[in-house]
């Protein structure tokens, strides 16, 4: 695959380091459920909420910390949300994406802490390492993973990866790769079954159904992007959210900004993108629903390119091209196919 080095922006230097941590249960006892007999789960943002609802079904009560339309990277936890965490049976989050969530969950006495980042690989693109769960002690301290390739967690981030420019940083956008997202789903299903063994059979059934849907989505992306008019298969986005998706399907993402969707690109970066777009036959600059489209539209106008939406599915709003993760991802596939001239 043709992967270019993303020219660093100031925001990349400050992006959060995403370490792989443990899924936990403070005790082996079943979680105390609410008055309706449901497992109370707090999800950090939409991709975690989607998993919790799909896998939990009627046996789980899900509360989400990030409101629809709110940029999840900017979330600051309120006192009310801190109280929600303390009263919940489980928290489902993605460590490294939302620092205030990580801190609040780390300090809470919540029994089951499920870190999606520990359930799949956040290694260098192409270096698959399976995540696994470990137990917390009673104080909630986490043991470090003993993954093969552990040294990959301590690298300086200075390798050929469009979303791995941060020192020691990892790309958190694992849900945009249906295969990795399915791995996370399987881990969440096991965690729910452990926290609420009375409904284990339901969680297993729902997890299997969701994984089947995600595998179907993966097949559609593979087939839909296999043959394109664009030989280079390059696409331009506002921020570097689609690295895992690009790697999975043989594409190259070029981001105007880095991992931070709010950062401003340098003049040199814009110039490089204009030259690259011309050389590689890029037709479209993609922007997203939760972030301003100003930079994308300026670049597109200067380079005489079209604009379109490529949604990182961080939240569902009225502007979203679909009512849930699966529908929005299919809209993303259609947008990529159009821009790359899929045959």
N, C-alpha and C positions, 0 to 999 in steps of 0.2 A: 504493500500500500504506500502511496505517496504521502508521507507525513512531513510537514514543515515545522520548523521551530516558530512558535508564536513569539513575536517581539514583545518582551515584557513591558507591562505598564506599571505605574506606581502602585496600583491597587493590588497587583499580584503579589507584591512583596509583603503585603499585610494580610493576605488571605489566610484563613484559619487552617492550621495543620489538622488533617483528619487522620487520627490514629485508629487502628482497629482494636475495638474493646470487646468486652464480654457481654453475652446475654446472661441474665441472672435470675435467681430466685433466692431471696434471703433465707427462706426456710423451705423445707420439703412439704410443708402442710399446704393444703388447698387454700387458695386465696379466699378471704372473706368477701362474699358477694353482697350486692345491695339488696334492698327489700324485695325487689322483683325477682331475685335469684339470678340476676345477670352479672357477668364479669364487667366491672367498670374499667374501661381502658381510655387513657389519655393519649391521643396521637399528636405528634408535633406539627405536621403539616399535611397537605392533601394526599401525597402518595402513600403516607403511612395510614391515614384515615381510610383510604380505599382498601388497603390490605386488611385492616381491622374489621371493616364492615363486611367485606366479601367472605372472609374466613370465619368471623364470629357469628354472622347472621343474626338470628333472633336471640341468641344467648349472650350477646355482648352489647353493652351500652357504651357508645363511643363519643368522646368529647374531643374537639380539635382546638389546639392552641392558636393556630394561624387562621384568621378569618378569610373567607373567600374574597379574592381581590387584593389581599395584603401580600406584599413582597416578603417571602419567608425569611430571606437573609437579614431583613431589618427588624425582625420581631424582638421586642423586649417583654419579658414576662411580668405580668401584673401581680399584685397581691392576691387578687381573686383566683388567678390561674395557679399560683403557688399553693393555695388552699385546695384547689381541685386535684392537684398532683398528690398532696398528702392524703386525700380521701380516696384515691383511686387504688384499684387492685394491681394495675399494670400500666406501664408507660412504654409507648412504641415511638422511637425517634431515630434520627440518623446523625450520629455524632460527627461534629465538625461543620455541619451546615448552618446551625443556629447556636452560637456560643451561649446565649442566655438560657436556652433550653437545656443544653448540656449541664450548665452550672446548677440550674434549679433541680433537675432530675438527680444529679450527683449528690446534692445536699438533702434531698427528700428521703423520707423513710419508706418509700414505696417498695412493695415486696418484689415485684417482678419488673425488671428493667430490661427492655429488649432493644438493643442497638442494631439497627439494620446493617450498619457498616461491618459488623462482626459476622454476618451471615453470608457474605459473598466476597469476592476479591476487589481490593482497591489497590492492587499492585500496579506496576508499570503495565501499560496496555499490552496485552498479548501474554502476560505472565499470570496464568490462572492459578489461583490459590484458593482452596475452599475455606470458608469460614466455619467456625464451630462455636458451641456454647460452653461457657464455664460458669462455675458458681461464685457468687459473692460470699464473703463471710458476713457475720452479723452486722458489721460496721459498714458494709457496702463497698469495701475496698476491692479493686479488680486486679486479678492476676493477668500478667501479660500473656498474650497468645504465643504459642510455640510453633507458629507456622513454619513450614519449609520456606526458604527464601525470606526469612525474617529481616535479613539485612536490607531488603527492599524498603522496609518501613523507615529506615534511617538515611535513605539516600538524599542527596542535596537537591533533587528535583531537576537537575540540569541535564536532561536527556531529551531525545527527539520525541517530544510529546506535546501536542497542542494545548493540553490542559494540565500539564505537570511542570509548570515553570516555577511554582512556589517552592522555596527551600523546605524540603521534607514534606511538602504538601501532597495531598491526594485529591483527585477529582471526586466530589461527593455525588455526582448525578447518576448514580447506579440504576435508578428506576427507568431511565430512558433506554436502557438495554433490556428488552423483554426476557432474555435468558438470565441475566443477573437478577432481575426483579423476581423471576420465578424461584430462584434459589432463596431469595429473601422470604418469599411467601411460604416456602416449605419450613423455614426456620421459625417464622411467626406461628404457623400452625402447631408446631411442636411445643412452642412456648405456651400457647393458649391451653393446649391439652394438659400440660404439666401444672399450670396454674389453676385449671378448672377441670379436673379429671372426670367429673360427672358427665361432661359434654364432649369428651374426647372423640367419640365416633363422629359427631357432627362436624367438629373442627377438621378432622381428617378428610371427611367427604367434601367439605367446602374447599379445603386447600387443594385437593386433587382436581376439583372442577375449575378453580382459578388457574392452576398451573396448566391445565389443558388449553384454556383460553389464551394464556400468554404464549404457549408453544405455537398455537395457531397464528398469533400475531407475528411471531418470529418467522414462521414459514412465509407469511404474506410479504414481510419486508425483504426476505432473501430473494424470493421469486420476483418481486416487484422492482427491485433495484439491480438485478443481475445484468440485464442488458440495457445500456443507456447510450444515447447519442454522444454524451460527454465522456471522452476517454479518461480524462483526469478525475472525474467524479468529485469535483471540488464544490463546496457550498460555503457561503459567507453568512455568519450569524452575528448578532449583536454581542452576545457573551458566550464564553466557552462552556456551554452546557452539554453539547452533543458528542463529546469525545468517545464515550463508550459505544454509542449508537454508530458513529462513523466507523470505528474499528470493527464492530461486529459485521457490518455490511459492505466493507471495502470502499468506504468514502473517505474524503479528507475535509475536515472542518477547518475553516479559517475564521477566527473570531476578531471582531473589531476591537473589543475590549477583552479582558482576561476572564477569570472566574467571577469577578465582581461585576454584576450587570450595570452598576451605576457609574463605573469609571469612564473617564474620557480618553479616547485614543490620542496618541501623539500624531503630529502632522506627518512624520515619516511613516508611521503605521498605515495611515490612510493612503498615502502615496503608493506604498508597497502593495496594498490591497487592490488599488486601481490598476496597477501594472499586471498583477497576478491574474485579475479577473479577465483582462484583455488576452493575456497569453493562454489561459486555460479555458477560454470560452464560457466563463461564468455568466449566467443570464439574470440571476436574482440575488438580492440582498434580503435576508430574512430578519424579521424583528419578532418580538414576543408580546403577549397581551398585557402582562403586568408591569412592563417597563416602557419608558418613552421611546417612540419610534423615530425621534428627531435625527439622531446620528445615522441610523440606517438609511433614512430617506435622503439625507444630505449626500452621503456616499453614493447612493444609487443615482441620484440626479447628476452628480459630477461625472460619474462613470457611464452614464446613459444605460443604467440597468433597471430592471423591474424590482418591485418589493412585494413580499408576501409574508405570511405568518408561519413561523415554525415554533410551536408551543412547547416549552420545557415541562409543561403539565405540573407546575408548582401550585396551582390552584384553579378551580373551576368557577367561571363567572358567566355572565350573560354573553360576553364577547367570545367565549370559548367555542371552538368548532366541534362541539360534542358535549354530551352530558356526563361523561365519565372518562377515566383513563383510557380505556380501550378505544372509545370513539374518537377521542382527541388524537391518539397515536395513529389511528387510521387516516385522519385528516393530515397529520404530519407526513405520512407515507405518500399520500396523493400530492402534497405540495412538493416533496422531494422528487417524485417521479416527473412532475411537470417541469421543474427547473432543470433537471438533468436529461430530459428528453428520453424517458424510459420507453423501451420498445415493447 
